[in-house]
Amino acid sequence: MLLLIQPIIPAYFGMSSTWKSIYIIFLFGFPILILLPIAVIVSPFALILKRKQTFQSFWLKSVKYVFIVFGCIILLINSLFLFSKYIVGKDPFPLDKYSEITGFSGNIEDLKVGEFETEFSTIKRDDNVQVEIYKNQDSSSFKVDWVSQNEYRLINQGRSNGMNDTLLVKITNNTSEFYECYLKFGQYAQYMKISKN
């Protein structure tokens, strides 16, 4: 059932196969990621509450029942997602296709040079170079290649972060305070709102 649900973030489609595997393990690795914390949490109770049973038998029985309850809850949630997506026709995690996004037709000259800010980083851009300085002080450098009036390509000039080395960006709106755009990941798009400094 889990395989029928699309990945929650469009960025998944732009990841290398190693990062896709890590993402799937963390997102869908239910038995490992749920069983271990349950086992750790149940252990002190097994020590405190053991009476006629041995620690090991009480611990195993408790972990088993808690795991079954959590498993049923996760199965129910996934079933509701699938019912919503395939029966009702409302995808709980809708993804926009990049090819269906309409670009901005106004003036974007103020976006080619300047300083901008996202939730995660500060961007310094001139006509052909963009440097992103992240909140943790790490940084990335990109070559900027303007494909059209409202679309540009970012080509990673440094080490890879698990994503594709080239990223397409389509501008959909430009105001005096911010601009809105979509980043292409595979055939899908992820929305971003970027503030102007």
N, C-alpha and C positions, 0 to 999 in steps of 0.2 A: 504494500500500500504506500509506503514511504517513497518508492521510486516513481509513483505516478504524480506526486506533488512537485511542482517546479521549485527550484532553489529560491529561497526568500529574497536574495539580493541579486540584481542583475550583474554585479561585478563578478559573480561566479563564472559567467560565460567568457570573461577575459582572463581568467587565471590559468597558470600553467597546470599540467596534469598533477604535479606534486602538490600544489596548493589546493587543487580541487579535491584530492584525496584527503588532505588534512581537514578541509571544510566539511566533507561528507562524514568523516569520522566524528568530528565534534558535534555536528548537527544531528546525525542519525546514529551515533554510537551509543544508543540508549543503554544496552546491557552493561557496558563498561562504566559509563559516566554516571549512571544512577545506582548501580549495585554497590560500587565502592563507597560512596558517601553514606548510603544506607547502612552498610556493614560497619562503618566507623561510628555512626551515630548510635546504632543498636548495641554496640559492644559495652558501653558503661551500664546501660540498663540491664543487660544480661548478667553483669557482675553483681549489680545491686539487688536485682529481683530473683536471682536463682535461689530456689528453696530445695525441692526434692530433685529437680533436674540438674544435670551437670551444666556447667557454663557452655560447653560446646553444643549440646543438644538444644538448649534454650536459644543460643545465638543463631544457630542454623535455622530453627523454626521461625524465629522473629524476622530474620532477613528474608526468608522465603515468602512469608505472608506480606510483608511490606513491599517487596519487589512485585508480587502478583498484583497488589492494589495499584501501585504506580504504573505497572504495565497495562492494566485495564483502563486507567485514566488516559494514558498516552494513546492507546488504541482507539478509545472513544473520541478523543480530540482529532486524530487523523481521519477517522471515519466521518466526522462532521465536516472537515475540510474537503474530503473527497465528495461527499454528498452535495455540499455547497457548489463545488466546482463542476461536477459532471451531471448532477440531477437538476439542481436549481439553476445552474448556468451562471453563478456569480463566483468568480475566482477570488478567494480571500487574499491572495498575493498577486494582484494583476501586474503584468509587466508590459511596458510600452515598447513597441517595435521602433527602432531607430529610423527606419525608412519611412515611417508614417508621421514623423515629427515635422511640422512646418517651421521653417527657419524665419528669422526676423528680417523684414525687408527695409528697415530704417537705417539710420546712420550708426555705424559702430566704430568710427575712427578713434574715439576716446578709449576703446578697449584694446587697441594695438600696443599702446605704451601706457604704463602706469603701475600703481600698487593696488592690490586687491586683497580681500580677506575672505576665507571660508571658515567653516566651523572648526576645521582641523589645521589650517595653515595660513601663512601669509604669502602672497604671490607677488613677485616683481617681474614685470614683462616689458620687453622692448619689441621691436618689429620681428626679430627672429630668435630671441632667447627668452625662456621663462624659467625662473628659479623659484621653487617652493620651499619655504622654511616651515617645518612642522612644529607643533606645540612642544614636542620633546627635543627641539633644537636640531634634529636631523634635517637634511635638505636633499632635494633632487633638482637636477637641471634637465631642461627639455629644449629641443629645437622646435620653434614654432613655424609651421608651414601653413599659410592661409590658402585653403582650398577654394573658397568662394567668399562672397560678401558676408555670409553668416556662419561659415564653418571653417574651423582650423584643425590642424593635426599637431599633436604633441608627440615628439619622438624622444624617448628617454636617452639621455647622454651618459648616464652613470650606471650604477649597478641595478640589476633588476630586483623588484620587490615582489616577485611572484605573479605580476600581471603582465599582459602583453606590453612590448616595448613601444608600441605606437597606439595612441588613443585619439579617436575622432571626437570633436566637440562641436555641437550645433547650437548656436545662439538663438533663443526664441523670444527674448524681450530685453530691452535696454532702457533704463531710467537714469536719473541723475544720481541715485543712491546705490543702485545695484544693477546687475544683469542676471538673467536666467538662462540656463543652458541645459543640454542633455549630453551625457557622455556615452559613447557607444561601447557596449560589451557584447561581442558576438553579434547577434541580430537584435539584441535588446538595448534599452536606453535607461540611464539613471539620471534623475533630475538633480540639479544643483542650483542654489542661489548664491551668487558671489557678490559681496559688498565692495564698493569702491572706497578707497582711502583718500 
